[in-house]
Amino acid sequence: MRDFRPLDIASLHGFYATGGSPMEIVEQVFARHAEVNDPGIFLHLASRSALLQEAAALGEFDPVAKPLWGIPFAVKDNIDVGGMPTTAACPAYSYLPESDATVVRLLRNAGALIVGKTNLDQFATGLVGVRTPYAMPRNAIDPKLVPGGSSSGSAVATAQGIVSFALGTDTAGSGRIPAGLNNIVGLKPSLGAISTTGVIPACRTLDCVSIFALTVDDAWKVFRVAAREDAADPYSKPIRAAGLTKLPKLVVGVPRLKDRQFFGDTVMEASYSKALDTLRSLGHDLVEIPFEDFDRVAKLLYEGAWVAERYAAIRDFFDGNEASLHPVTRKIYGDAKRLSAADAFGGFYALQRLKNQIAPIVASVDVICVPTAPRHYTTAELDAEPMRENSRLGTYTNFVNLLDMCGIAVPTGTRTDGLPASVTLLAPSGRDHVTTSLARDLHIASEATLGATGWPLPPWSPDEIAKVEGIELVVVGAHLSGMPLNSELQALGARFLKEVRTSADYELFALTGQTPAKPGLIRVEPGEGSKICVEIWNLVPAAFGAFVAQIPSPLTIGTIALEDGLAAKGFLVEPAALKGAENISNYGGWRAYVQSQAVGILQDPSVPKSTASTIV
């Protein structure tokens, strides 16, 4: 690779801040594209002259007004860009949109420069990246391997250092699998966080726009620009996109050893174990969780309801142009025509049963960490078993959108055979900032280079997690990170500061009649209590006042003495509420008590064994 300037946003903005020109970067984009010489990446490329004019029209460098000023990006060709054809990798389907998709418009308004439209598995149906009538994009790390899909072109363009970031879409893993196979970051937001207006649907109820980037910080910066409610999208919803945060100790769920599937790739298995060791070294607790029901949900995605939804998205076109589709895509959609409404409802019922079985497992942890892909596949292996290998690639991705979870695929270094290693962090909808904050810590610890470029990970900047001046609040129970009421703090812009313990002068009780369940902390005589694990959060004064005003009896706000000799305002309980309450001080904190109760309940003979968990 020639001595090209790194394209991560921090490096580019540093270049611009010292007088660098975006026109120079445009020239680099075209030079790098020519050097890579992969005709499968782009289905439409912007003209050099038009892009140079667009760069020149940006005016003075202003990363505040335009946080993506001068940043080149690519767009998957199932997302509209005004004036560029949209094909979904099906030439007969091609049309020329007059306007940008909502997400594209937001990014352009923030100063980003569109380089072109990228290749994909036709109609975003596939995880392999090769189901296209055009040339297949080559895996950026090893051309013998599949690039992953369906957002193959977007991932490869980013990994090759042609663009700083790219948009993909994700229904079954299309925003994560190609990231993991090409050594880049793949952010799959909560459903509805980024508008899908102007996006060709695959499964309308499950689709989301995803972000490929060289670094976690870059993916999050793009997400903060793109995450906006859109009245034109009936599935749009507000999702918090504040700054990344310093994390407390998290409980990270990982598939039980017996449930892990790597389909013979022992090197991938070893790299996943190494990533788990890194999480432990970062101070987090790992808990094994059963994964059979997640696997059952994953298998639902290619049964009745959701295959029929794919057919419904392009029914009129398919029925009149069936012969124009890629053979594999044609078979998938053709099979869906034989499904009935009863089949669809059967799928909905099966999913709801599994959701209910999985819910306590998800609630028992803060984040789930899975391999991004169970293994790497060569194109020859895919040719031999195209349907089976595509399905296996989705082992750890297919269930995510069906369960309304957010996720981010993050590189974790290089395997012993030189191929990229990656894990994906998952959490319930709305917790994007938690998974992304943890992903950044993992990426930094991995010391991975960026994609296939050899560029080092840029120096970490603490700007995004700088402490906010405000009032410290001691959180004891249901408002702890990952607990049911933590969203109330998040909605007020609260920032996590640290996990600490109180002085040895407190007792903790499990209160009765509280929904959701809550503890009560009360001060006792000096030396007669216990040290209780709590968290400290920071709120600006106005937010602190608003929060305190909504605290219901029997909880109160008082001054809590901490183990380090300091004190802060926090949750206490009125003594009258302790009648009938269980003293749980011996657990050392509410989180430990809740986890013990979950394990105890799930080990009850009347509860399915598939929901039990153990700390590892």
C-alpha positions as CSV (number, residue, x, y, z in Angstrom):
1,M,0.0,0.0,0.0
2,R,1.3,3.4,-1.0
3,D,1.9,6.0,1.7
4,F,-1.7,7.1,1.9
5,R,-3.0,9.4,4.7
6,P,-5.0,7.5,7.3
7,L,-8.7,8.1,6.8
8,D,-10.0,7.7,10.3
9,I,-12.0,10.8,11.2
10,A,-9.6,12.0,14.0
11,S,-6.6,11.8,11.6
12,L,-8.5,13.5,8.8
13,H,-9.8,16.3,11.0
14,G,-6.3,16.8,12.4
15,F,-5.1,17.1,8.8
16,Y,-7.8,19.7,8.0
17,A,-7.2,21.6,11.1
18,T,-3.6,22.3,10.1
19,G,-4.6,23.5,6.6
20,G,-5.0,20.3,4.7
21,S,-7.4,20.2,1.8
22,P,-10.4,17.9,1.3
23,M,-9.6,18.0,-2.4
24,E,-6.3,16.2,-1.7
25,I,-8.3,13.5,0.1
26,V,-10.6,13.2,-2.8
27,E,-7.6,12.6,-5.0
28,Q,-6.3,10.0,-2.5
29,V,-9.7,8.2,-2.6
30,F,-9.5,7.7,-6.4
31,A,-5.8,6.8,-6.2
32,R,-6.5,4.2,-3.5
33,H,-9.5,2.8,-5.4
34,A,-7.3,2.3,-8.5
35,E,-4.5,0.7,-6.5
36,V,-6.9,-1.8,-4.9
37,N,-8.3,-2.6,-8.3
38,D,-11.3,-4.5,-7.2
39,P,-14.2,-4.1,-9.7
40,G,-16.6,-5.7,-7.4
41,I,-16.7,-3.0,-4.7
42,F,-18.6,-0.2,-6.4
43,L,-21.7,-0.4,-8.6
44,H,-21.6,3.3,-9.2
45,L,-18.7,5.7,-8.5
46,A,-19.0,9.5,-8.2
47,S,-17.1,11.4,-10.9
48,R,-13.8,12.9,-9.7
49,S,-14.8,16.4,-10.9
50,A,-18.1,16.4,-9.2
51,L,-16.6,15.2,-5.9
52,L,-13.8,17.8,-6.1
53,Q,-16.4,20.5,-6.6
54,E,-18.4,19.2,-3.6
55,A,-15.3,19.2,-1.4
56,A,-14.4,22.7,-2.5
57,A,-17.9,23.9,-1.6
58,L,-17.5,22.9,2.0
59,G,-16.0,26.3,2.9
60,E,-13.9,26.8,6.0
61,F,-13.1,23.8,8.1
62,D,-15.8,23.7,10.8
63,P,-16.1,20.3,12.6
64,V,-18.6,21.8,15.1
65,A,-21.2,22.9,12.6
66,K,-20.3,19.9,10.3
67,P,-19.0,17.1,12.4
68,L,-18.2,15.0,9.3
69,W,-16.6,17.8,7.4
70,G,-14.6,16.4,4.5
71,I,-15.1,12.7,5.4
72,P,-15.5,10.4,2.4
73,F,-18.0,7.6,2.7
74,A,-19.8,5.0,0.6
75,V,-23.4,3.9,0.5
76,K,-24.8,0.3,0.0
77,D,-26.8,0.2,-3.2
78,N,-30.1,-0.5,-1.6
79,I,-30.0,3.0,-0.1
80,D,-31.0,5.9,-2.2
81,V,-28.6,8.7,-3.2
82,G,-30.1,11.4,-5.3
83,G,-28.7,11.3,-8.9
84,M,-27.1,7.9,-8.5
85,P,-28.8,4.7,-9.6
86,T,-30.2,2.3,-7.0
87,T,-30.1,-1.3,-8.2
88,A,-30.1,-3.6,-5.1
89,A,-27.6,-5.6,-7.3
90,C,-30.4,-6.4,-9.7
91,P,-30.0,-4.5,-13.0
92,A,-33.6,-5.0,-14.0
93,Y,-34.8,-3.3,-10.8
94,S,-32.6,-0.2,-11.3
95,Y,-34.1,3.3,-10.9
96,L,-32.8,6.8,-10.5
97,P,-33.9,8.5,-7.2
98,E,-34.4,12.2,-7.2
99,S,-33.5,12.6,-3.5
100,D,-31.3,11.1,-0.8
101,A,-32.5,8.6,1.7
102,T,-33.0,10.4,5.1
103,V,-29.8,9.0,6.5
104,V,-27.7,10.1,3.5
105,R,-29.2,13.6,3.7
106,L,-28.2,13.9,7.4
107,L,-24.6,12.7,6.7
108,R,-24.2,15.1,3.7
109,N,-25.5,18.0,5.8
110,A,-22.8,17.1,8.3
111,G,-20.1,17.6,5.6
112,A,-19.6,14.0,4.5
113,L,-18.7,13.3,0.8
114,I,-20.3,10.4,-1.1
115,V,-17.8,8.4,-3.1
116,G,-20.2,5.9,-4.6
117,K,-22.7,3.1,-4.3
118,T,-21.5,-0.4,-3.2
119,N,-22.2,-4.0,-4.2
120,L,-24.2,-6.4,-2.1
121,D,-25.9,-9.7,-2.0
122,Q,-28.9,-9.1,-4.2
123,F,-31.8,-7.5,-2.4
124,A,-29.7,-7.8,0.8
125,T,-30.5,-11.5,0.9
126,G,-27.4,-13.4,2.1
127,L,-24.5,-13.2,4.5
128,V,-21.8,-14.2,2.1
129,G,-21.4,-11.2,-0.2
130,V,-21.2,-13.1,-3.4
131,R,-24.9,-13.4,-4.5
132,T,-24.6,-10.6,-7.1
133,P,-24.7,-10.6,-10.9
134,Y,-21.8,-8.2,-10.9
135,A,-18.2,-9.0,-10.0
136,M,-17.8,-10.3,-6.4
137,P,-16.1,-7.9,-4.0
138,R,-12.9,-9.5,-2.7
139,N,-12.3,-10.0,1.0
140,A,-9.9,-7.2,1.9
141,I,-7.7,-9.5,4.1
142,D,-7.5,-12.7,1.9
143,P,-9.2,-12.8,-1.5
144,K,-9.6,-16.6,-1.2
145,L,-12.2,-15.9,1.6
146,V,-15.8,-14.8,1.2
147,P,-16.1,-11.0,2.0
148,G,-19.3,-11.5,4.0
149,G,-22.6,-9.9,3.2
150,S,-25.0,-8.7,2.4
151,S,-23.1,-5.4,2.7
152,S,-19.9,-6.7,1.1
153,G,-18.9,-3.7,-1.0
154,S,-19.4,-1.3,1.9
155,A,-17.3,-3.4,4.3
156,V,-14.5,-3.9,1.7
157,A,-14.4,-0.2,0.7
158,T,-13.9,0.7,4.3
159,A,-11.4,-2.1,5.1
160,Q,-9.3,-1.2,2.0
161,G,-9.0,2.5,3.1
162,I,-10.9,3.8,0.1
163,V,-13.4,5.5,2.4
164,S,-13.5,6.5,6.1
165,F,-16.9,4.8,6.7
166,A,-19.8,3.3,4.8
167,L,-23.4,2.6,5.2
168,G,-24.8,-0.9,5.1
169,T,-28.1,-2.5,6.2
170,D,-28.6,-5.2,8.7
171,T,-31.5,-7.7,8.9
172,A,-29.8,-11.0,9.7
173,G,-26.2,-9.8,10.3
174,S,-25.3,-7.9,7.1
175,G,-23.8,-5.1,9.1
176,R,-21.8,-7.3,11.3
177,I,-20.6,-10.4,9.4
178,P,-18.6,-8.4,6.7
179,A,-17.1,-6.2,9.4
180,G,-15.8,-9.3,11.3
181,L,-14.4,-10.9,8.2
182,N,-12.6,-7.7,7.1
183,N,-11.1,-6.4,10.4
184,I,-13.3,-3.4,10.8
185,V,-16.1,-2.1,13.1
186,G,-19.7,-2.8,12.3
187,L,-22.3,-0.9,14.3
188,K,-25.8,-2.3,14.2
189,P,-28.0,0.2,15.9
190,S,-31.3,-0.4,17.8
191,L,-34.2,-0.9,15.4
192,G,-35.6,2.5,14.5
193,A,-32.6,4.5,15.6
194,I,-31.6,5.4,12.0
195,S,-34.4,6.1,9.5
196,T,-35.0,3.6,6.7
197,T,-36.8,6.1,4.5
198,G,-35.3,5.7,1.1
199,V,-34.0,2.2,1.8
200,I,-35.2,-0.8,-0.2
201,P,-36.7,-3.1,2.4
202,A,-35.7,-6.7,3.0
203,C,-37.7,-7.5,6.1
204,R,-39.4,-4.2,6.9
205,T,-40.0,-5.0,10.5
206,L,-36.4,-6.0,11.1
207,D,-34.3,-3.8,8.8
208,C,-31.9,-1.2,10.1
209,V,-29.2,0.9,8.5
210,S,-25.7,-0.1,9.8
211,I,-22.3,1.7,9.9
212,F,-18.9,0.3,8.9
213,A,-15.9,2.2,10.2
214,L,-12.3,1.9,10.9
215,T,-12.6,2.7,14.6
216,V,-15.3,2.5,17.2
217,D,-15.1,6.3,17.8
218,D,-15.8,6.9,14.1
219,A,-18.8,4.6,14.0
220,W,-20.2,6.4,17.0
221,K,-19.6,9.8,15.6
222,V,-21.5,8.8,12.4
223,F,-24.3,7.3,14.5
224,R,-24.7,10.5,16.5
225,V,-25.3,12.4,13.3
226,A,-27.6,9.8,11.8
227,A,-29.7,8.8,14.7
228,R,-32.7,11.1,14.3
229,E,-36.5,10.4,14.5
230,D,-38.1,10.6,11.1
231,A,-41.9,11.2,10.8
232,A,-41.7,9.6,7.3
233,D,-40.6,6.3,8.7
234,P,-43.3,4.6,10.8
235,Y,-40.7,2.4,12.5
236,S,-38.5,5.3,13.6
237,K,-38.1,5.9,17.3
238,P,-35.9,8.0,19.5
239,I,-32.7,6.2,20.6
240,R,-30.2,8.0,22.9
241,A,-26.9,8.8,21.1
242,A,-25.0,10.8,23.7
243,G,-21.2,10.5,24.3
244,L,-19.6,7.2,25.1
245,T,-19.0,6.6,28.7
246,K,-16.5,5.2,31.2
247,L,-18.1,1.8,32.1
248,P,-18.7,0.3,35.5
249,K,-17.9,-3.4,36.0
250,L,-20.3,-5.2,33.7
251,V,-21.7,-8.7,33.8
252,V,-21.1,-10.1,30.3
253,G,-23.0,-13.1,29.2
254,V,-21.2,-15.6,26.9
255,P,-22.6,-18.8,25.4
256,R,-22.1,-21.9,27.5
257,L,-19.1,-23.9,26.3
258,K,-21.2,-26.7,25.1
259,D,-23.4,-24.3,23.1
260,R,-20.6,-22.7,21.2
261,Q,-20.4,-23.5,17.5
262,F,-17.3,-22.9,15.3
263,F,-17.9,-25.7,12.7
264,G,-14.4,-27.0,12.9
265,D,-12.6,-23.6,13.0
266,T,-10.5,-24.2,16.1
267,V,-8.4,-21.1,15.4
268,M,-11.6,-18.9,15.6
269,E,-12.6,-20.7,18.8
270,A,-9.2,-19.9,20.3
271,S,-9.4,-16.2,19.3
272,Y,-12.9,-16.0,20.9
273,S,-11.5,-17.4,24.2
274,K,-8.7,-14.8,24.0
275,A,-11.2,-12.0,23.6
276,L,-13.0,-13.3,26.7
277,D,-9.7,-13.1,28.6
278,T,-9.4,-9.5,27.5
279,L,-12.8,-8.7,28.9
280,R,-11.8,-10.2,32.2
281,S,-8.6,-8.2,32.2
282,L,-10.7,-5.1,31.7
283,G,-12.4,-5.9,35.0
284,H,-15.7,-7.4,33.8
285,D,-17.4,-10.5,35.1
286,L,-18.2,-13.2,32.6
287,V,-21.3,-15.4,33.0
288,E,-22.1,-18.4,30.9
289,I,-25.6,-18.4,29.6
290,P,-27.6,-21.1,27.7
291,F,-27.8,-20.5,24.0
292,E,-30.2,-23.1,22.6
293,D,-33.1,-20.7,22.5
294,F,-31.1,-18.0,20.8
295,D,-30.2,-20.6,18.2
296,R,-33.9,-21.5,17.8
297,V,-34.8,-17.8,17.3
298,A,-32.0,-17.6,14.7
299,K,-33.5,-20.5,12.7
300,L,-36.9,-18.8,12.6
301,L,-35.5,-16.0,10.5
302,Y,-35.4,-18.2,7.4
303,E,-38.8,-19.8,8.1
304,G,-42.3,-18.7,7.3
305,A,-43.1,-15.2,8.5
306,W,-39.8,-13.4,7.6
307,V,-39.1,-15.1,4.3
308,A,-42.6,-14.2,3.3
309,E,-41.9,-10.6,4.4
310,R,-38.9,-10.5,2.0
311,Y,-41.1,-11.6,-0.8
312,A,-43.7,-9.1,0.1
313,A,-41.2,-6.3,-0.1
314,I,-40.6,-6.8,-3.9
315,R,-43.7,-8.9,-4.8
316,D,-44.8,-6.9,-7.8
317,F,-41.3,-6.8,-9.3
318,F,-40.5,-10.5,-8.5
319,D,-43.8,-11.8,-10.0
320,G,-43.1,-9.9,-13.3
321,N,-39.3,-10.3,-13.5
322,E,-38.5,-13.6,-11.7
323,A,-35.9,-14.7,-14.3
324,S,-33.9,-11.5,-13.7
325,L,-32.9,-12.5,-10.2
326,H,-29.7,-14.3,-9.1
327,P,-30.5,-18.0,-8.9
328,V,-30.1,-18.3,-5.1
329,T,-32.2,-15.2,-4.5
330,R,-34.8,-16.4,-6.9
331,K,-35.2,-19.7,-5.1
332,I,-35.5,-18.1,-1.7
333,Y,-38.2,-15.7,-2.8
334,G,-39.9,-18.3,-5.0
335,D,-40.2,-20.7,-2.0
336,A,-41.8,-17.9,0.0
337,K,-44.7,-17.6,-2.4
338,R,-46.0,-21.0,-1.2
339,L,-46.3,-19.8,2.4
340,S,-49.6,-18.9,3.9
341,A,-50.8,-16.3,6.4
342,A,-51.2,-19.2,8.8
343,D,-47.5,-20.0,8.4
344,A,-46.6,-16.4,9.2
345,F,-48.7,-16.4,12.4
346,G,-47.1,-19.7,13.4
347,G,-43.8,-18.0,13.2
348,F,-45.0,-15.0,15.2
349,Y,-46.3,-17.3,18.0
350,A,-43.0,-19.3,18.0
351,L,-41.0,-16.2,18.3
352,Q,-43.1,-14.8,21.2
353,R,-42.7,-18.1,23.2
354,L,-38.9,-17.9,22.7
355,K,-38.8,-14.3,23.6
356,N,-40.5,-15.1,26.9
357,Q,-38.0,-17.9,27.6
358,I,-35.0,-15.7,26.7
359,A,-36.1,-12.5,28.5
360,P,-34.8,-13.5,32.0
361,I,-31.4,-14.6,30.5
362,V,-31.0,-11.2,28.8
363,A,-32.1,-9.4,32.0
364,S,-29.5,-11.3,34.1
365,V,-26.5,-9.7,32.3
366,D,-25.5,-6.2,31.1
367,V,-24.1,-7.2,27.7
368,I,-23.8,-10.4,25.7
369,C,-20.5,-11.2,23.9
370,V,-20.6,-13.6,21.0
371,P,-18.2,-14.4,18.1
372,T,-19.1,-12.2,15.1
373,A,-18.9,-15.2,12.8
374,P,-18.3,-18.8,13.8
375,R,-15.6,-19.2,11.1
376,H,-14.0,-17.9,7.9
377,Y,-15.1,-19.6,4.7
378,T,-13.3,-19.8,1.4
379,T,-15.1,-19.1,-1.8
380,A,-14.5,-22.8,-2.8
381,E,-16.2,-24.0,0.4
382,L,-19.2,-21.7,-0.3
383,D,-19.4,-23.0,-3.9
384,A,-19.7,-26.5,-2.5
385,E,-22.4,-25.8,0.1
386,P,-23.9,-22.3,-0.7
387,M,-27.0,-22.5,1.5
388,R,-25.5,-24.4,4.5
389,E,-22.5,-22.1,4.8
390,N,-24.6,-19.0,4.5
391,S,-26.8,-20.2,7.3
392,R,-23.9,-21.1,9.5
393,L,-22.4,-17.6,9.1
394,G,-25.5,-16.3,10.8
395,T,-25.2,-18.5,13.9
396,Y,-24.5,-15.5,16.2
397,T,-26.3,-12.8,14.2
398,N,-29.7,-14.1,12.9
399,F,-31.5,-13.8,16.3
400,V,-30.5,-10.2,17.1
401,N,-33.1,-8.1,15.3
402,L,-35.9,-10.6,16.0
403,L,-35.1,-10.0,19.7
404,D,-34.9,-6.2,19.2
405,M,-31.3,-5.9,20.3
406,C,-28.5,-3.5,19.4
407,G,-25.0,-4.7,18.6
408,I,-21.5,-3.8,17.4
409,A,-18.9,-6.0,15.8
410,V,-15.4,-5.1,16.9
411,P,-11.9,-6.4,15.9
412,T,-10.1,-8.2,18.6
413,G,-6.7,-8.6,16.9
414,T,-5.3,-11.2,14.6
415,R,-5.7,-14.9,14.8
416,T,-2.7,-17.2,15.0
417,D,-3.1,-17.8,11.2
418,G,-3.1,-14.1,10.4
419,L,-6.8,-13.7,9.7
420,P,-8.9,-11.2,11.6
421,A,-10.6,-12.0,14.9
422,S,-13.8,-10.3,16.0
423,V,-16.6,-10.4,18.6
424,T,-20.0,-8.8,18.7
425,L,-21.4,-7.1,21.8
426,L,-25.2,-7.2,22.2
427,A,-27.7,-5.6,24.5
428,P,-31.4,-4.7,24.6
429,S,-32.7,-1.9,22.4
430,G,-31.6,1.6,23.5
431,R,-28.3,0.5,25.1
432,D,-26.2,1.3,22.0
433,H,-23.9,3.5,24.1
434,V,-23.1,0.6,26.5
435,T,-22.2,-1.9,23.8
436,T,-20.2,0.8,21.9
437,S,-18.3,2.0,25.0
438,L,-17.3,-1.6,25.8
439,A,-16.4,-2.1,22.1
440,R,-14.0,0.8,22.3
441,D,-12.2,-0.6,25.3
442,L,-11.9,-4.0,23.5
443,H,-10.6,-2.4,20.3
444,I,-8.0,-0.3,22.2
445,A,-6.9,-3.4,24.1
446,S,-6.6,-5.4,20.9
447,E,-4.0,-3.0,19.4
448,A,-5.4,-4.1,16.0
449,T,-4.5,-2.3,12.8
450,L,-7.3,-0.8,10.7
451,G,-8.9,-3.1,8.1
452,A,-6.4,-4.1,5.5
453,T,-4.5,-0.8,5.5
454,G,-1.9,-1.5,8.1
455,W,-2.7,1.9,9.7
456,P,-2.4,1.8,13.5
457,L,-5.3,2.5,15.8
458,P,-5.2,6.3,16.4
459,P,-4.4,7.5,19.9
460,W,-7.3,7.3,22.2
461,S,-8.9,10.6,23.1
462,P,-10.7,10.9,26.4
463,D,-12.8,13.9,25.1
464,E,-16.0,11.8,24.7
465,I,-15.9,10.7,28.4
466,A,-14.7,13.8,30.1
467,K,-16.5,14.3,33.4
468,V,-19.4,16.6,33.3
469,E,-19.6,19.2,36.0
470,G,-22.7,18.6,38.1
471,I,-24.0,16.8,41.1
472,E,-22.9,13.3,42.0
473,L,-25.7,10.8,42.8
474,V,-25.2,7.4,44.6
475,V,-27.4,4.8,42.9
476,V,-28.2,1.7,44.9
477,G,-30.8,-0.5,43.1
478,A,-33.1,-0.4,40.2
479,H,-31.3,2.6,38.7
480,L,-27.9,0.8,38.5
481,S,-26.5,0.4,35.0
482,G,-28.4,-2.3,33.2
483,M,-31.3,-2.4,35.7
484,P,-34.9,-1.6,34.8
485,L,-35.0,2.1,35.8
486,N,-31.5,3.1,34.6
487,S,-33.1,4.5,31.5
488,E,-34.6,7.3,33.7
489,L,-31.0,8.5,34.4
490,Q,-30.0,8.1,30.8
491,A,-32.9,10.2,29.6
492,L,-31.7,13.0,31.7
493,G,-28.2,12.8,30.3
494,A,-26.6,11.3,33.4
495,R,-23.0,10.1,33.1
496,F,-21.6,7.0,34.9
497,L,-18.5,7.9,36.9
498,K,-17.6,4.8,38.9
499,E,-18.5,1.8,41.0
500,V,-17.7,2.1,44.7
501,R,-18.8,0.8,48.1
502,T,-20.4,2.6,51.0
503,S,-18.7,2.8,54.4
504,A,-19.4,-0.1,56.7
505,D,-22.4,1.6,58.2
506,Y,-25.3,0.4,56.0
507,E,-27.7,-2.4,55.6
508,L,-29.6,-3.3,52.4
509,F,-33.1,-4.7,52.3
510,A,-35.2,-6.2,49.5
511,L,-38.4,-4.2,49.8
512,T,-41.9,-5.7,49.4
513,G,-44.6,-4.6,47.0
514,Q,-42.2,-2.7,44.6
515,T,-42.6,-2.9,40.8
516,P,-40.0,-3.2,39.5
517,A,-38.2,-4.7,42.4
518,K,-36.2,-2.3,44.5
519,P,-33.9,-2.4,47.5
520,G,-33.8,0.0,50.5
521,L,-30.5,1.3,51.9
522,I,-30.5,2.4,55.5
523,R,-27.8,3.7,57.8
524,V,-27.2,1.8,61.1
525,E,-24.9,2.4,64.1
526,P,-21.2,2.9,63.1
527,G,-19.4,-0.4,62.5
528,E,-22.6,-2.5,62.8
529,G,-23.4,-2.6,59.1
530,S,-21.8,-3.7,55.8
531,K,-20.1,-2.1,52.8
532,I,-22.6,-2.1,50.0
533,C,-21.7,-1.9,46.4
534,V,-23.2,1.2,44.6
535,E,-22.6,3.4,41.5
536,I,-22.0,7.1,41.3
537,W,-23.6,9.0,38.4
538,N,-23.2,12.6,37.5
539,L,-26.2,14.9,36.6
540,V,-26.2,18.6,35.8
541,P,-28.1,20.5,38.5
542,A,-31.3,20.9,36.5
543,A,-31.4,17.2,35.7
544,F,-30.6,16.3,39.3
545,G,-33.6,18.4,40.5
546,A,-35.9,16.8,37.9
547,F,-34.8,13.4,38.9
548,V,-35.1,13.9,42.7
549,A,-38.6,15.4,42.2
550,Q,-39.9,12.1,40.8
551,I,-38.5,9.8,43.5
552,P,-41.5,8.0,45.1
553,S,-42.0,7.1,48.7
554,P,-40.6,5.1,50.5
555,L,-37.4,6.0,48.8
556,T,-35.7,9.2,49.8
557,I,-32.5,11.1,48.9
558,G,-30.0,11.7,51.6
559,T,-26.2,11.8,52.2
560,I,-24.4,8.5,51.9
561,A,-20.9,8.0,53.3
562,L,-18.5,6.1,51.0
563,E,-15.7,3.7,51.7
564,D,-13.1,6.3,50.6
565,G,-14.2,8.8,53.2
566,L,-16.1,11.0,50.8
567,A,-19.9,11.4,50.7
568,A,-22.5,12.1,48.1
569,K,-26.3,12.4,47.8
570,G,-28.0,9.1,47.1
571,F,-30.9,6.7,47.6
572,L,-32.0,5.8,51.2
573,V,-35.3,4.3,52.5
574,E,-37.8,5.3,55.1
575,P,-37.5,3.0,58.1
576,A,-41.3,2.2,58.0
577,A,-40.8,0.4,54.6
578,L,-38.6,-2.3,56.2
579,K,-41.5,-4.1,57.8
580,G,-41.4,-7.6,56.1
581,A,-38.4,-6.7,54.0
582,E,-35.5,-9.2,53.7
583,N,-32.0,-8.1,54.9
584,I,-29.8,-8.8,51.9
585,S,-26.6,-7.0,53.1
586,N,-24.6,-10.3,53.0
587,Y,-24.8,-10.1,49.2
588,G,-22.8,-6.9,49.2
589,G,-25.2,-5.1,46.8
590,W,-28.4,-5.2,44.8
591,R,-26.9,-6.5,41.6
592,A,-25.4,-9.6,43.3
593,Y,-28.7,-10.3,45.0
594,V,-30.7,-10.0,41.7
595,Q,-28.3,-12.3,39.9
596,S,-28.5,-14.9,42.7
597,Q,-32.2,-14.8,42.6
598,A,-32.3,-15.2,38.9
599,V,-30.0,-18.2,39.1
600,G,-32.0,-19.7,42.0
601,I,-35.3,-19.3,40.2
602,L,-34.0,-20.7,36.9
603,Q,-32.6,-23.7,38.7
604,D,-36.0,-24.5,40.1
605,P,-37.4,-27.7,38.6
606,S,-40.4,-25.9,37.3
607,V,-38.4,-23.5,35.2
608,P,-36.8,-24.7,31.9
609,K,-33.1,-25.7,32.5
610,S,-32.2,-23.8,29.3
611,T,-32.3,-20.5,31.3
612,A,-29.7,-21.4,33.9
613,S,-26.4,-19.5,34.0
614,T,-23.0,-19.9,35.7
615,I,-20.1,-17.5,36.3
616,V,-17.0,-18.3,34.4
